[in-house]
Amino acid sequence: MSEKGKVFLVGAGPGEPKLSTLRAKELIEQCDVLVYDNLANPELRKWRKSECLEVDVGKSPGRHTVEQREIEKTLIQHASTGKMVVRLKGGDPFVFGRCAEEMLALDDAGIAYEVVPGVTAALACAGYAGLPLSHRECGSTISFLTGHEDLNKEELRVDFSKFAQVGGTLCIYMGMSKLEEIVDKLLEGGISPDVPAAVVSNGTLPTQRKVISPLNALVTAAKDSGLQAPAIVFIGNAIGRTGENANWFENRPLFGRKIVLTRSVGQVSAFKEKLELLGSDVMELPLIKILPSEDKKLIAEVFAGIATYEWAVFTSVNGAREFMRLFFLAYGDIRSFGPMRLACVGEGTAKVFRDHCLEVELIPEKSTAEDLAKELVASDSLDSANVLVVTGNRNREMLVQMLEDVGHAIVDTLPIYETDFEDVANAADFDKFCSNGADAIIFTSSSTALSFVEQEDDLKLSDGARKPLLCSFGPETSKTLEENQLPVDLECDHPGIDNMIQKLVERFSK
């Protein structure tokens, strides 16, 4: 019989992945089985290892995917076979999360467990909506209530009329379906009809929306705004004590803007993070995939003669990263790099080498292959020089030709990686994009543009979906789009993440 494993009852936090705890991330990365509900942000599941088994036990009003007893059996079953199991719950496991029931079931089965607290929704949603839950003049207590704890029962389980006289701030979870009844009970209990009240929907996410009104107008205000669950209701004088900057979260320059990134899987993290910090709702539609070159013989020959090159020219971050990976496989010591001078198409590419304390001698003012070639030729250091151009399989023929014909260099080309089209229908955000559209879709290379053109029929938007702006990193990418009858709405002055973000902010601020 297998040794029994362990169950971790983990709070996923309120929605924003960065509000999850370090401990939660650590356990998700290590676990063998991940049991999650529909309030846990799907982004958290990307932390799991590839062989981890995922089990969806999400529930919502009127639809029960898995009954509670079945969830408990699932936890026990997997832990009994020696597995490390993470039970991922939205918010905090001890705040309306049925953690007590699962603990008792695990105790009865003799299964070890740990509880990992999470940021509960009321605290996070209030903070992101700029609604103070306490105030020294008018809010000395905070009450957490549920409007609908048992999804199988229609009646309210809390006597809200009694809380009318409690004072302080009421934080009501799962109250949207019974909002009118809850408000009526509070008013019957004698609470002031003018007390400030608010509903925050999708709190901490780029889709966050809120309404603030006197309590007696809250139901109408929520209906008129179209707010839906998941949402938290706040009632109390403290939440009305806000200043001019209370909407700090929603006032970010790209808040709620749906931005589509088309880079390959694993290449979007820095770009995505910067956009999200400005409030964007980022979708990933990887249109290309990057594969290692299969020409092992050529790679071995180049690295064997690495000391013979006077210049190494890099046209992409992908090429730079793969080159350094192969370099350390071949030599294992940065001192073997030799006297070779480095030229990079842009700052992102140059950073790969600077991270290894290698100096980059040349970066063109404009981050294009043509400008890179022009500035190399202008340096007067190419005549009869041995130059290595490191690129992908979609070679920069113009660059090589200029170095040879104008600069009189002796050029070797090393296609160190291969770019292929990715089937966009497999992307996690494919259906979301086709159904809703986006505000902008960003093409970082001609390859992403060509892949989009090839799969354009599959990417047709539904009726009423938002047609995105087509955004290009630079002239070469723009040319590819325009040659395929796709007008470019926005183009970088200097190809790169920061310049593209600047352009987006300027465009959406108009």
N, C-alpha and C positions, 0 to 999 in steps of 0.2 A: 504494500500500500504506500502511495506517495506521501511524502511529508506535506503537512498542511502549509499553505501559503499565508498571505496576509492581505487584508483589505484596508485601503486608505480612503476615508470619507473626506473628499476634498472640495472646498469652496472654490468655484470658478471665478467669483467676483461678479460685478454687475453687468458686464458686457465688453467694455474696453479691455483688450488682452493685457495691456500694460498695468492694469489694476489687479491682475492676478498676483499671488505671492510668489516669491522665489522658490519656496518649498513646493508649491503646486506645480510649477514648471519642472522642477527637478524630478518629481514623482511621475509626471506624465512622460518625461523622456525615458524613464527607466522601466515603466510598467509592462507587463505581459498582456494584460487585458484592460481596456478602457471602456467603462460603462458610463454613458453620458446622457443627459437630458437635453431638451430643446432650448433651454435657457442658457446653456453654456455656449459661448461663442465658438463657431466652427474653427476659427483661427487657432484656438488652443490645441486642437487635435493634430495640427501640423507638427507639434513638438514631439509626437510619439515616434518610436523607432518603427522601421518598415515592417517588421514581423509582428508588431502588436495587433491583437485582435480587438476590433471595435464593436461595441454592442450599443445600439440605439434604443433607449427606453423612454424616450420623450413622451410627455403627456401635455394635452392642452384641453381647454373646456370643450366638452362635447365629443372629444376624440381621445380614446385611451389606447395608446400603442401597446403598453405592457402594464398589467396590474401590479400593484405594490408588492404583493406576495411573490409574484413571478420575478420581480427585480431582486428580492432577497434571495430567492432560490438560485438565481444566476450568480450572484456574488459568492454564495456558499459553494456552488458547484465548481467554479473556477479556482477558488482559493483552496478547496479540498484536494485539488490535483497539484498543489505546490506552486501555483501561479501568484505573481504579485498583481493585485487588482486595484485599480483606481476607480472609485465611484465619484464621478465629476458632477457636482451640483451647482446650479446657478446661485450666485450670491454667497451666503454663508450657510453651511449645512445645518446649523442649529436655529436658523430663523426661517420658520415655515418650510423646512427642507426635509422633513420626515426622517431626520437622522436618528432620532431616538428609536424609531421602529426598526431601522436597519441594524442599529447597535444591539438591540435585544435579540434579533434573529441570529446575528453572528455569535453572540454570547451562548445562545442555546445550542448552536452547532459547534461550539468550541473553536471558533475561528478568531485569531488575533486581528486587531484592527487599531488604527490611529485616526484621529480627527484633525484635519487641517483647516483652520478657520479661513474665511474669505471676506472680502469687503461686501457688506450687505447692501442691497439695492437702495434702500431709503437714504442711507448716508451718502452714497456716491451720486445718486440722482439729484439730491438736494444740492450738493456741492457743485455739480456740473451745470445745474440750472440757476445757480446763484441765489438759492433760497436758504437762509439760515434757519436751523432747526431750534436754536435757543437764542435767547437774548436776556441780558441781565435785568431789563425793565419789564419784559412781558412774556418770557418763556423759560420757566425754570424746570419744566418736565417735558419729557419726550415719550410718547406712547407708540408702540408698534402693534398694529392691529391687522387682522385679515378680513377681507370682505367675502372670501369664498374659499376657505381652506379645503373642504371636502368637495371635489368636483362632482361627486355623485349626488350631492344634496342641493336642493334649490333654495332652501331657506337660509337666512342669515344666521350664523352661529354666534355672533357677538351682539349683545344688546347695546347698540350705539347710542340710544337715548341716555344711558347712564354716563357715557363719556362726554356728554354735552357740558357737564359741570366740572370735568377734570382739569381743564385749563391746559396751558402749555401747547405743545404741537402734537397733532395726531398724524401718524404716518400709516397709511392704509395700503396694504398689499392686496393684489388680486381683487380690486374693488370696482373695476370698470363695468362689469356686467350688472352690478347691483348699485351703481352710483346714485341713481335717483332715489332708491329706497334708503340708502345710507344717509344721504343729505336730509331726506324727510325725517328720519328717526332723530338725527342730531337737532334739527329745528324743533321737533316736538319736545325734545329734552330741555330746550331753553337756551341753546347756544345762540349767540348773536347772528342774525342773518348777514351782517356786514363784516364778519370776521374774514380775513384774507384766506383764500384757498387756491390751490394750484393742482394741475395734473401734469405730470412729466411722463411722456411716452418715449420708449427706446432710449432711456437715459444713458449717457456717456458715449453714445454712438453717433456717427455722422448723420444719422436719421433722427436724432433727438428733436422732439417738438414739445412745446409746453403752452399752457394757457394759465393765466392768473386772473382771478375775479373774486368778488364777494361770494360767500358761500351760497347764497340764495340764487345766484346766477350761474353757478359752476356747471350744472348739468347742461344748460343751453350752450354755454361757451364751449364745453368739450364736444358736444354734438356738432356745432357749427364748424369747429376746427377739424373734425374728422379723426380725432385722436382715438387710438385703439390700444388694446393690450399688446405687449406687456407695458404696464404703467403703474406709477405710484401716485397716490392722492395725498396731498399735504394740506392740513387745516390748522391755522393758529396765527396769532398776532405776530409772532417772530418772523414768519416768512415774508411779511410785508415790509420788513426793515431792510430794504435793499437800496444800494446806491446806483449811480449812473452806469457803472461798469459791471453790473450784476450779470449781464449776458456775455461774460468773457468767453465762454465756450462757443456759443452760437455766432459771435461777432468775428471769429477768425476768418481770414480773407478767402479761404476756399471751403468754408463750412457747407456741408451737404452736397458739394459738387461731385458728381460721379465721374471719375477719371479712370480710363482703361490703359493699362500697361501691357505692352506686347512683347517685351523681352523674354528670353528663355527662362525656364524654371531655374531658380537659384541666382538670377541676376537682378532681381527687382527689389531686394530687401532695402537697400539704402534709399532708392528712389521712392519706394512705397512709404517708408518711415517719414521722410521729409514731407510728402504730400499729406499724410495722415496728421502730422503735427499742425498743419494749417487747416485741418478740418475736412479733408477730402474723404469721400467714400470710394476707396480704391478697388477696382476689379482687375483681376489678372486673366488675360487671354494670351498665353504664350503662343506666338505664331511661328517661332523657330526653335530648334534645339541644337545645341552645340555638342559635337562628338569629337573625340580625339582622332588625330590623323592615323590612317592605317599604314602609311608609308614608313614603317619602322626603320628600313634600311637607310633612307634619306636622312631621317632624324639622327641616326647613329653617326652617319658620315659628317653631318654638320657639327655635331657636338664634339666629335673627335678632332676637328680642325678649328675649334672655337677661337683659338688664339691668333688665327690668321686674318680675322676680320678687323677692319679699322672702324667701321660703323655697323651698328645694328639698328634697323628701322622697324618700328612697331606701329601698326595701323589700328589696333583695337585693344581694349582691356582684355578680351578673351585670349588674344595671342600672347600678350605679356604674361598673363597668369599661367598659361600652359607652358610657355617657354621656361619660366622660373621653376615650375614643377619638374619638368624634364631635366633642367640643369642640375637640380639637387639630386635627382636620381642618378645622374651621370657622375657627379663630382662630390657632392656632400659638403663642399667647403666653398664659401663665397670668394675666397682668395683665388680660386681657379678661374674666375670670370675673365681675367686678363685685361689688356689695355683698351678693349673695344669701347668706342664712344656710342652713346645712346641718343636716338632721336625718336620722339613719340608724338603721335597725332594730337594729343590733348592732355589736359591735367589728370584726368582719370587714369589714363594709360601710364603716365609718368609716375603716379602714386604707387603703382605696383613695385617699381624699382626703388623708389625712395623709401618704401617700407623695409627694404633690405639694405638701406644706407648706400645705395648706388646713385651717383650723380647723373642727371639727365641733361645733356648739353644743349639739346635743341627741341623746342616746342613751338610750332608755328602760331602766329597771332590768331589766325582762323583755323579751327580744328577740322581741316579737310585734307585728304590725301594729296590733292593738287598743291595746296599751300605748303604742305610738308615737303614735297618734292622741290618746289620753287626755292624755299629757304635753304634746303640742303645744297642745291646747286649754287646758290648765291654765297655759300660759305667758303667757296674756293678750296675745299678740302677733299674733293671727290675724284679729281683727275687720276685715273689708274688705281684708285683705291678699291680694296675688296669690301663690298657692302653686302650685308645680309638683310633681306627684307622678310620679316616674319608676318605672316598673314593667314587668312583662312583659305578654303578651297575656292571661294569666289574672289579670285585674285584681283589686285589693284594693278591692272596692266598699264594704265596710264602713268602711274607712279614709277614703275620699273622702267618704262620707256624713257621717261624724262631723265632719270638718273643715268641711264646708259647713253642716250643720244645727246643730251645737253650737258650733263655732268661728266661724261666720259668715265663713269665708274664701271667696275667689274662686279656685276650683281648676281648673287645667288638668291633664289626665292625658296623660302621654307613654308609651305602650307601646313601649319602645325595643328590646325583643327579644321573640322568640317561643319559647315552650316547646312542644315536640312530643314524643310518645312515641318511644322508640328501640326497634327490634326486638332484643330481648334475645338471641335465638337467634344473632345475629351476634357476640356478645361472646366474646372469647378464652377466658374462664373459664366459659362456659356449661356445657359438658360436665362440667367438674370439679365445679361446684356441684351439678348434677343427680345425679351419681354418688356424691358424698361428703357433700353437705350442708355445713353450716357451724355454727359456734357462735353467730353473730349476724349479722343483716342490718340495715343502718342506712338509715333513710329520713330524708332531710334536708328534705323538702318534701312538701306534699300531692300535687304532680305526680308525684314518684317513687312515692308510695303508690298513686295511681290507675293508673299504668302497670303496677305490679306486679299489681294486681287484674285489669286487662285481660288480662295475659299469664300469669296464674296457672296455667292448664292446661299451658302450655309449660314452666313451671318446676317441674313435679312431680318430687319426689325419688325416686330408686331405693329399692328395699327395703333397709333397713339403713342408709340415709344419715341423717346427723345432722340433726334438725329445728332450725333456728336460732331464737334469740330474736329477736323483732321489736322493734327499737329506734327510737324517734322523737325527732326534734330538738325537738319542742315540741307544745303543745296542739292547734294547728290540724292538724298532721300526724297526731297521735294520733286526733283526731276522724274524719279521713278513713278511717284504718285500721279503727276500731271500727264506723263506719257500714257497712263492708263485711265485717263479721263476722270481723275479724282482731284478736285481742286483743293489746294492747301490753304487752310484758314489761318495758320499760325506757324511761323518758322523761327528757329533760334538764330540769334546773331552770332553766337559762339556756341557750337554744339556742346551740350552738357546738361546735367541735371539741374543745376542752379539757374542757368539761363532759361531753361524751359519753364521752371517753376515761376520765375520772375514774369515771363510772358503770360502765363496762365493767370497770375494774380492781377496783372495789368488789364487783361482782357475781361475778366469777370468782375472787376471793380468798376467798370464803366456803367 
